[in-house]
């Protein structure tokens, strides 16, 4: 995505947020009753929540220069077993290095939308 398109999307997002969003202080949230399990179950999957625009932007830049690899280089196997994620919960990030002199970058964005 080029910079001009990215800038236009950000500008549209800002205008939408400024025009339609309301802010709530912590005091307003403290006075609310917790939702029941049935209410939470009925709200899963964004059911009944109107479309929300969001724009996430992560830029990563890296350079590997001036490295020299000489002689015999053994990197080993790069495998994940069949039960590697068997008891996983939440958000998992898996990074595997398959060689020498590589740049590994990772970015995770978690967006939480709370409508009241």
N, C-alpha and C positions, 0 to 999 in steps of 0.2 A: 504494500500500500504506500503510495507516494506521500510526501509531506503535505501537499496541498489538500489531498482528500482527507488525510488524518486531521488536519486543522479544521476543515469544514465540518467533519463529524463531531469533533469536540465542541465547536461553536454551537452546533445545533443542539447537542446534549445540554450544554450550559444554559441555553435559552429555554429549553424544555423544563429543566430543573428549576430555574429561577421563576418561571411562569406558573408552575403547577405544584411545586413542593411546599410543604409546610414543615417546620421543624418542631420537635417536641423535646422538652427538657426532661431530665431524669425524674423529676418530681411527678410528671404526668404518667410515666411508665410505672412508678412505684405504687400508684394508687389502683392499678388494674388488677383484676383477679386472674390467677393463672388459668390457662385453658385446660379443659378436661382431656382425657385420652381420646374420647369420641370426637371432640372438636378438632384436635390435632390430626386425627386420622382423616377427617372430612376435608381438611385443608391441605393434605399432602398433594404433591405434584402440581402445585400452583393452581389448584382448582378454585375457580371463582375469583382469581386475582387478575385484574386487567393487565394488558400488555405493558411492560416496563422496558424502557430503553436503557441500555448500559453500554459503556465503551471502556474496554480494558486495553491498555497499551503497555507492552513490555518490550524494551529494546535491549538487546544484548550484543556486545561486540567483543571479539577476542582475536588475538593474533599470536601465532607461534612462529617465531623467527630465530634464526641463528642457532638452532639445535642441530647437533650432529649425532647420528646413530651409526656406529661402526661395529664390525665384528658380528658375532652370532647374537641374535636377539630372540629370546623365547618369551612369548606372551602368555601362553597357557590357554586353557579352555574358558569359554564364556557361556555358561549355561544357567538356566533356572530350572529347578526341579519341579515336578508335577504338583507338589504340595506346598510350594513356596508361599502361596497366598491363601492357604487353607483357612487360617484363623484370623485373617486380616479384617480390620474394620477401620472406617474413617477414610482418610485420603492417603494413598500410597504413592511414592515416587520411586521409580526404579531407574538407575543409571548404570549402564554397562560400558566398560571401556574395552574396545575390541582391538586395540593396537598401541603403538608407541607414538609419542609426540602428538597427542590429540588434545583438543580443547573440549572440555565437558562443561556445558552450561545448562541450567535448569531454571525454570520459572513456574511457580504455582500461584494462581490467583483464586482465592475463595471469595465468592460474593454471597452475602447473606441479605435477603430482602425481608424486612419486617413491616407489614402493613397492619394498621390498627383500625 
